[in-house]
Amino acid sequence: MPEPRRGRRVGVLAALTLAGSLAAAAIGSTPVAAGGLSVRIVGNHFVDGNGRTVRLLGVNRSGTEYACMANWAFFDGPSDAGSIAAMAGWNIDAVRVPLNEDCWLGINGAPAVFSGANYRNAIAGYVNRLHAAGMYAIVDLHWNAQGSLPAGGNTGQGRKMADLDHAPAFWTSVAGFFKNDPGVLFDLFNEPHDISWDCWLNGCSISDGTGTWQAAGMQSLLNAVRSTGATNVVIMSSDGWGGDIVQWPHYRPNDPIRQSAAGWHVYFPETWFSDPSKWDANVAPVAQQLPIVTTEFGEHDCADGWMNQFLPWADRHGLSYTAWTWDNWPDCSNPVLITKYDGTPTGYGIGYRDHLRSLGGFRPTLAASRASGATLNHAPAAPSVAPTVAPTVAAISHRRARSTAPALTITQSPSASIAARNPGRAAVIGLVALLAVGAPLMLAAGLWFLRRRRRQAASAVEAKERVSA
């Protein structure tokens, strides 16, 4: 996601943030077991600490991958217990938290007040609050860069693969930090793309606009995690922007404890496997072999027609999923689930919220966590500095154009969904569509009329000249 342009609020608020973080660091920065939440893999599904089958059903919470490098906050928007309670109101049991490599490690010019121990403790505090609300946390490497390049908006987002320079050290640190918390899962790299599957597994040399650099393969990142003794579940996103789920089992990394799941990203209409006709033949066979976590999905029409087909199918086949994204950016086609952090949904968010609420499955609760007798003892979070300037539409255009799926017939058309959710918006869309169709016709008619008048004028001049002659 491009780096939002925000005002830099680093005066008194930043000083308070730093003071809070230093206090947290003094208590201790290495988390130990969190109360009541545990997830592991048995066969092709997840189970909790009591052996009950569970699925991870939730959202992405974007912001922690870019706000720190922009030097204005750890989070984009609120991160307190109240904002998490709004998520719980949707029946969410998992939140994916994107991380920034430089901010976590405190390298390459990452602002000191929002990086290193300060950043790590802020993330740990947020994970604590998620656990307190009965939610699992998925932490993923989202923005990264090789060498001395900063992992900011220009050189850190959308990289083809994790970099060998820093990513193994990043995962050694993250895994060591959370290895005693079985309620945290590790998503090793957001969206590998434009590389071979062999490179995905083993690493390779990559040349792009930033130069030539060495990518780390998923096997080396997994090794970095396991070298710490961490037994947490690891998710590895498919090649092809996370989309080519079919090839995943053929390149499955060697995990000595068999606690690895496949990550899948699918968006309508841009990705090939968003076509429902491909799910049974291509995706279901993978789900029969190992857990699939659809760590990102969504649709770009601000509606829920496609999603209302995808979610029931995913439920039938035991997939976990976390929707993109629990943010209130102004462009609903990004796509975003909410317009306010109190949980007020977009048209797309309404469909997702209602579906989650309709499910009668397991969702851990705070009461259950307390009943376990354990306490939440991650390092406390530093105070969040909430920015006040809204990002521009251009600044948050995270999704990239990819291969477009064939035309799809959906039970509830996007236009019908929009009209049902918001008649005023539907009227505006209709007017725009009418103008889009009518404007060329009006222009053509105007040009025809102008040419006709010119011909008539020319004919009149010629007739007058003949009379004069």
N, C-alpha and C positions, 0 to 999 in steps of 0.2 A: 504494500500500500504506500502511495506517495506520502512524503512527509508533510503533514498539515502545517500551514502557516499560522502561528499563534503569537500573541504577545508574550514576552518573556517576563514571567512573574517570579523573579528569583531573589527579591530583596528580603524583607522580613520573613515572608512565607518560606523561602528557600532556607533561611537560617534555622527556622523552626523545624523544617524537614530534616536538615542535617543533624540538629541536636537530637531529634527523636531517633534517627537512625543510629547515631553513635551510642545512644542509651541502649538500643536494641542489641547492637554489636557487643556491648559490655556484658549483657546477659548471656550471650552465646549465639553464634550464627548457624550452628549445625542442628537442624531439626531432628527430633526423635519421634517415636510412633505417635500418630494422631489417634484420637479416640474413636473406636467403633467402625471405621471405614477400612475396607480391605477389598481388593479385587485381584484375581488371578485367572489364568486360563486352564480350563480342563477340556481337552478335545477341541471342538470348534466353537466354544462359547465361554463366557465369563461367569465366574462364581464369586460370591462374597466370602467373608471369613467363616460363615456357617455352612458353606457349601451350596447355598441357594443360587440358582441361575439368575444372573442380572444382565441388564443391558445399559449401556451408557447413552442416555437420551438428554440432549441439552443444546448448548449454544457456544459459539465463539464469543469472546469478549475482547475485541480488538482495541489497541491503544498502547499496550505495554511494549509493543515492538517499535514504535516510532516516537512517542511523546518524550522519552528520555533523551534521545539524540537531538530532538528539537529544543532541549534545554528549558522546558516549561512544566514538566510533571512526570510522574511515574505512570499515571493512568489518564485516559481520555474520558473525562466524566467521573461520576462518583464510584467509589469502590468500597463503601461502608456496608454495614450489616443491613441497613434499610434497602439499599439498591439490590443486594443479594436476596432479600426477602421478596422483592418484586419478581425475581427469577423463580423463586420457590413457588410463587403463586401460579406459575405456568406448569407446575409439576416437573420441573427440570431436576435431573440428578447428576449432571456432569457439565463442567465448564472448561472449554479449551482456552488456555492463556498463552498467547504468542509472546515469545521472548526475543530480545535483541542480544546478539553475541557480544558486541562491544560493551553494552551497558552492563551485562552480567559480569564480564571479566574486568571491566574498568580499563579498557585499552583504546588506542586509536582516537584519542581526543574526545571520548565520551564525557560529557559534563560531569565533573566530580560529584556535584550535589545529587545527581540522579543516576549514578553508576556505582559499580563495585559493591561494597558491603551495603550501601544505602539501597541500591536497587534490589539486591538479593533479599534483604530483610523486608522490603516493601512487598515483593512477590510472596515471600513466606507468610506475611501477615494476611495477604489476600487469600492464600490457600487455607490458612487457619479459619477465616471467616466462611469460606465455602464449605469446609468440613463441618463447621458448627451448624450450618444450615442443612446438613445431610447431603452434600454434593461432593462427588469426585472431582479431581483436578487433572487436566491433561496439559502439560507444559510442552511447548514445541519450539524448535529453532526456526524462527520466521524470517528475520533479517540478519544477514551476515556479509562479510567481505574479506578478501584475502589480504595478506601483507599489512601495510599501513593504511590501506583505504578505510575510511570510516563507513560503518554500516548504517548510513543515513538514507534519506530519500532518493538520492541520485545514484549511489553505488551499493546500497545495502539491500534493497528490496528486489524481489523477483529474480534472484540469482539462480543459475542453472542447477547448482548442487552445493552442498556444504563444502567449505574450504578446508584443505588439509592443515593450513597454517594455524587455525584457531579452533575449529569445530571439535576435534577430539578433546582438546583441553576444556572446552566449554562443557562437553558432556561428562567428562571426568568430574568437573566441579559440580554440575547440576546433580548428577547421580549421587555423589558423596553428600550433597546437601540434603537430598530427599530420600536417601536409601532406607531410612527407618520408618518411612511413611508409606504403607501399602495402599493408601488411598490416592496416591499420585501416579499417573502414567506418563511415560516419556515418548513424545512424538519427535523422531530424530531429525527430520527435515521437512519443511512445509510442502513444497511442490517441485520435485525434480523435473526438469524438462530439457528437451533438445540435447539429450545425451543417450548413449546406448545403454542397454540393460546391463552389460558387462561393467560399464563405468558406474552405473547405479550401485552395483554390488561391490566392485573392487577399487573404484576410483580411476581417474585418468587425468590427462592434461587437457585443459580447456582454454580456448582462445575466444575472447569476446571484446567488447568495446573498452574494457578496463585493462586489457593485456592478456598475457598467457600465464596461467596459474594451475596449481594442482588441486584437483577435487578429491575429497575423502569419500570413500565408498560406504555404503550402509554397514558392511561387515566391520570396518574399522571403528565406526561410531558405536556399534553394538558392543564391540570389544572394550571400548573405553568405558561404557556403562558397567559392564560385568566385571571389569578389573577392580572396581571399587567394592565389590561384594553386594551391589544392589541387585535385588531380585524383582524389582518393579516390572510390571508389564511394559513392554516397549512396542510402539506403533511405528511402522515404516511406510511412508506414503509411496504410492506407485509412481513409476516414471510417467511421462506425458502429462505434466501438470497435475499429478496425482490421479490421473484418469484411467491409465491402462491396467486395470485390475486383473485382466486375464493372464498376463505374463507373470504376475507376482509369484505364484507357487513354483514356477520354473527357476526362479532366481532367489529362492528363500535363503536368507543368511543362516549360518549355523549358530544357533542359540543353545548353549549347553543345558539350559534349564527349560527350554521350550516355552518361553513366556513372551512370544512375539506375535503381534497381530498385523494384519494388512490394513493400510490406510487408503481410502478412496475418496476422490473429490469428483462431484458431478453437479453440473449446472445446466439448467434449461434456458435457452436452447443451444448453448455454445459447445457443449461437449458431446462426443459421439455416443457415449453410453447413456445419454439422457433419453434416448428413444426407448420407450417401455418394451418394444418388441425384442430388444437385445438382452433384457435382464435375465430371463429364465435360461436362455442358452449359454450366456457368457458369464454372468455374475454369480448366479446361484451355485454352479459347480465349485466356485472358489469358496463360497460361504459354507459348503459342506466339508471343506478341508480344514479351515481355520477361521478365527473370528475376523470379521470385516468391521472396521469403524469408519463410517463415512464422516470424516472429520471436518469436511466442508461440503455443503450443498446449498442450493437455492435456485430461484428463478428470477429473471431479469425484467419481468413484465409488471412488477409491483402487485402481483396477484398470487393465487394459490392453486390454480387449476392443475398444473403439472404436479405440484407437491402432493395434492390430494390423491394422486395415483401412486407416487413413489413411496410415501410413508406406509400405506397398508401393505404394499409389496415387501418393503424392508422389514416390517413387523412379522410377516409370515415366514420370512427366511432368517430371522434372528439377527439382523444387522443392528449395530449400534449407529447413532448418528448425532452430530452436533451441527446445527444450522449456522450459516453465516448471515447476519451477525447481530449481536446484542449491542448496537450502537444507534445513535439517533442522527446520523449524518443526513443532510437534506435531500440527497438523491436516493429515492426508494429503490431504484433499479440497480443499486450497487450489488447485492440487495441488503436492506436492513430490516430488522424485525420490529423495531419500535420507533415511535416519535418522541417519547419521553422515557426517562429512566425509572418512572413509576410503573412501567410495564404497558403503557398505552401502545397498542400494536398498530403497525401498518396493515394494509390489505393482505399482504403476504404473511405478516406476523399473526393475523387473526386465524388463518388456516392452521398454522403451526401450533399456536397456543391451544386452540380447540382440540386438535388431535392429541396433544400431550395430555390434556385434561381428561380425554376420553379413555385413556389407557388405565387399566387396573393393575398394572405391574408393580414390581417392587421399587420403592424409592426410600432410601434410608432417611431417618428423621433425627432431629436433634435429641429427642427423648431417647431414642434407641442408643445414640452415641453416649449419652450420659448414663444410661443404664449399664453400659459396659464397665463403668467404673474408671475408665481411662480419662485423661485430660488432654486438651489440645495444648501442646507446648512447643510449637514452632517459635522461632524468634518473632517477637511482635513487630508489626509493621510500622514504618515511619508514616507520619501524617501525609495524606494525599493532597497534592496541590491541584485543585480543579481549575482548568483554564476556562475563560469566559467568552472567548471569541470563537464563533462557530467556524469550522473548516469550510473551505470553498468546495463546490462540487468537483472541480478539477483535482483538488488535493486529495480526495478520497476515492478516486476511480481505481479501486483495487483490482477488479476482475479484468482479465485480459482476453482479447479476442482469440479464440482457438477454432478448431475445426467445428463447423456447425452441423448439428444433427439434421437428418431429413425432416420434412414437414411432419408434424405430430398432431393427431386428432385427440383432443382431450374432452372428457365428459362435460366439464364446466369450462367454457371458453374463458380466456383471460379477460376479454372485453365484458362478458357477462358478469364475471366476478367483480370487475372494477365498478360496473354500474350498480351492482347490488351493495357493494361496500360504501361507495361514495358517488351518489348521483351527480353532484356538482362537478366532480372531477371528470366523470363520464361525459358530461355536457361539453366541458372544455375540450376534452380529447376529440369528441365528435366534431366540434367546430373547427379544430385544427385540421382534422382529416378532410372536412369539407373544403376548407381553404386550400389544402394541399392538392386536392383533385381539381377544384374549380379555378384556381389561379392560372394554371397553364392554358385552360380553355378561354378564360377571359383575355389573357394576353394575346392568344392566337386571333381571337375575334377582333381585338383592338387593332392588331397589325393588319388584318384583312380590310377593316374599315378604312384605315389610313391609306393603304395602297389604292383602294377603290376611289377615295376622294382625290388622290393624286392623278389617277388615270382620267377621272372626269374633268379635272382642271386642265390637264394636258390636251384632252379632246376639244375643250372649249377654246383654247388658244389656237389650235390648228384650224378650227372652223372659222374663227375670226380672221386668221391670216388668209384663208382661201377667199373669203368675202372681200377683203381689202385688195387682193390680187385681181 
